Amino acid sequence: MAIRILSFGEILWDILPDKAILGGAPFNFAFRVNSLQDSGLFISSVGTDELGDKALQRVRSLGMDASLLQRCAGFPTGTVNVSFDENHLPDYVINPDVAYDHIRFTDELAEAAQQAECLCFGTLIQRARSRETLHELIDAAPTAVKFLDINLRKNCFSRETILYSLEKANILKLNDDEVVQLGAILGLSVKSFPGFCEFVCQEFNLDYILITFGERGAFAGSSFGEQVYVPGHKIRLADSLGSGDAFSAAFIHSLLGGHSLRAACELGNALGALVATTHGGTAVISTDEIAAFLQSQTLRCYHPEFS
């Protein structure tokens, strides 16, 4: 049975050196959720400008439900200027005060929240008015698993929003750089990833913490004492846009579908790796392709702490 997953947050155009691609972590996540045959609904807002028109057209062309995608007059559709370093890793300049900063809470959002089995959110969406809407949405979804993909973007988060988010979340996902950032915010000296997970799980009553290492795999720890490390896959990298969001979608699909923590991490790793072989965050990847990749004998890449 399809899992009902609600994704709340930013939708924006990634302005690359040679083209513009529709993205945003919650949007990419919702797209991948649907590609895995779950029921993903996406909540955000675009402007009444040309980029907003194009965003709506793109969402619908991807076969996604746009019923909870609002139009916001007076604010432009979100954009991000993206550049890449010599390792193909992206750097972002996220433009402020755009349509997704002004999502309104409505009866339709309340109904969707009440029916959701999982609610995904991050910190970027909490930099302005949409923060209040998120609070109402969380209150309207008492039974949903709260999945926090923390996404600490420069100048787009505060200690207050981080603490609120951690207190409301059941599952926290972050990358190894964000472990260091979050450790500094919480006043922790991060000596090991397992130690970090154990402390933060207990401090904020989290069920799971996921730490991704790019091509070096992922580590997961639980409040039940389970700890899992899965190595990454050696691939030919196109760009990493959307690969972390794909990991999140596959992990939630697997875990809430009743599979083990290790199986959920392995599926997340596989889909994240496949997305990284494509350009942008919404290239079509079938479940058959994922299954074939999992069965293939790719070279595995290990993080030094777990090798």
N, C-alpha and C positions, 0 to 999 in steps of 0.2 A: 504494500500500500504506500502511495506517495506521502512523503512527510511534508507538512504545511510549514513553510519557512518564510519569515518576513525579514526583509533587509531594508534598513533605514539609513539614509545618508546621502552622500554627494554623488551627483552625476555631472560630468564635465568633459570638455574636449581637451585631450592631451595634444598640445601644439608641438609636434615634432619638427626636426629640422627640414623635413621634406613633405610633411602631410599632417592632417589633423585626424585623430582617432578618438571616438567616444569611449570614455572610461570612467574612472572613479571606483575605488575598492568595493563599495556596497553594490554598485551596478554590475561590476565584473562577477562578484560573488553570486548575485541573483541569476545572472546568465548561466553560470556553471551549475547552479542548483537545478535549473530547469533542464540542462543538458543531461543530467543524471536521472532524469525522469521523476524528480521530486516536484512539488508545487511551490514555486518561488514567486512571491509578490514583492515588488520593489517600491519603496516610498521615497520620493524626492521632489524637486521642483526645478523647472527650467524657466527662462524668461519668455516674454512674448516677442522676442527678436528672431532674426533669421537662424541663428544657431540653435535656438529653442525649437523652431520648426524642424530643423534637420535632425535634432536629437530625437524628437518624437518619431520621425520617419524611420530613423535607424533602429530604435527600440522595437517598433512594430515589425520591421523587416527581419529582425532576429527572432520573431515569434514570441516575444515577451508581452505580458499583460501590462498595459500602460494606464490602467484605470486609476491607480494611486499616484500617478505622476502629475503633479500640480503645475499650473502656469502662474507665474508671478510677474505682474506688471510693475515696472519701475526699477527692476534689478536685472542685470544681464545674466545670460546663461553662463555657468561656471566654465572657466578655462584655466589651464596649467601650462606653463612653458617648460618643456622637457628637453634636457640635453643629456648626452651619454659620455662617460669617461672611456678610457682606452680598454677597459674590461667589459664594455657594453652595459655597465650598470647606470641606471638613470638618476638624474638630479632634477628636483622639481622647484619651480617658483609658482606657488599657488596664489592666484589672484583673490583678493578679499571682497566681502560685501556683494555676493552674487545670489542668484535665485535660491540655490539650495540652502543658503543661510537663513531663509525665511519660510520654511515649511510650516503650514498651519495644521493644527489638530482639528480633525473633523469626525463626524459620526462614522464615516466610512473607514477611517483609520482605527477608530475604537473597535469596530466590528472585526476588522482584520486581526487586530491584536488579540482579541478574545478567542479567536479560532486558531491562532498560531501555536505550533508545537515548539518553534524555535524563533528567537528574535536576535538578529545580528546587528551590531552597531559599533561605532568607533569613537575617536575623540575629535577628529576634524569637524564633524557635523555639530559639535557642541561649542563652537567658537562664537555663536551669535544667537539669534532668536530661536533657531531650531533646537537648541538645547532644552528649552522649556517644553517643546513638543515631544522630544524624546522622553522627558520625565513623565509626561502624561501617557505616552505610549507604553512605557514600562509598567506603570501602575495599572494599565488596562489589560496587561498580559501576565497575570500572576502565575499561571501554570506553565508558561513557555520557558524553555531553556534559554538563558541569556548568554549569547556568544559575543565576547568582546574581542574584536580584532583591533588592537590598540592604536596602530598606525600613528606613531608620534612624528608628525610633520612639523618642520621648523616654523616657529611663531604661530602655531595653530592648536596649542593645547595649554592647559594650566594645571597646577597641582590640584586645584579644586575639582576640575572635571575628571582628572585621573582617579582621584580617591572616590568620587561618586560612582564612576564606572566600575571600579574594582568591587565596591560594596554591593553593586547590583548584579554583577556577572556570576555565572556558574562556570564558564569556561573562558580562559584568557589565552589569546594567541599573540605572540610577538616574535621578533627576530632577535638574533644575538646582539646586535647593536642596541636595540631597545631594552634588552636586559640590563645593559650598562646604564642607559639613561634612567630607566625606572628604578634601578638600584640606588642611583644618586638622589633621585627625588624622594625615595623612601628612607634614605639614610643608611643603606645597606652596603656592606663591602662584599661584592660578589666574588666568592672564592671558587665556586663550582656551580654548574647549571643544576644538578640535582639538589644541592643545598638551597639555591635560590628558589626552586620550585617548591620545596618542602616548606620553607618559611612563608612564602607568599600565599600558598594554599591555606595554611593554618591561619595567617593573619587576616585574610579576607574571606575565609570560609568558601573557597573555590573548590569545585569538584575536580577540574583538570587545568593544567597549564601546558601549552604547546610552545616550543621554541624551535624556530626554523633556522637553518644554517645555509640556505641556498643550495648549491650543488653538494654540500657536505651532509645533507639529510636533516633529520629532525629528532628532537627529544621531547618526550611527554611524561609528566608526572601527575599523579592523582592524590586526592585526599585519603584514598584507601591504602596508600603505600606502594602502589604499582608504579614502576618506572620502566620506560621503554625508549631505546634508541634505535633508529633505523637509518642506515647510510643512504646517501643520495645516489643519483645516477649520472654517469659521465655522458654528456650530450653535446651536440653541436648547437651552441647558443645563438639564437637570433636576437631576442631581447627578453628581459625579465618582467615586462609589463604584464600584470595579471596572474603571474605564476603563484604568488602567495595567496591570492584570492581563490585560485583553483584548488590549492592545498586545503584551504578552509572549507570550501564547498564539499570536496570529496571526503574530508575527515568527518564533517557533520553527517553527511549522507550515510557513511559507514557506521559511525558510532550510534547514531539514533536509529539506525536500521538493525541494531542488535549485535553488531560485530565487535570483536575485541579491540582494545586500545592499539595493539600492534597492527592489526589489520587496517584500522582506520588511518594510522600513520603511513603505512605502506601505500594505501590507495591515494592519500593526499600527496605523498612524494611523487608517485607515478604521474598523476595528472598535472602537478606543478611542473615536472620536468618536461612533459609533452607540450605544455603551453609555452615554456621557455624556448622551444624549438620553432615557434611561430612568431609573427609580428603582431603586437597589440594584445589586448586581453580577451578578445571575443572570437578568435578563430575557432571554427567548428572542429571538435574532436569527439568521435563517437565512442560509445561504451565498448564496442568491439576493438577499437584501437587501443583503449586503455587496457583491456584484457590481454591483448597481444603483447603490449609493452611489458606488463607484469610477468609474462611468461618468457620474455626474451632474456638473454644472458648479457645484459649491459654491464659495463665496468662500474663497480660501486665505489663511491667516494666517501671517505670517513673523516669525521671531525677528530682532531688530535686528542681531545679529551676522552674520546670513546674508542679510539683505535687500539 
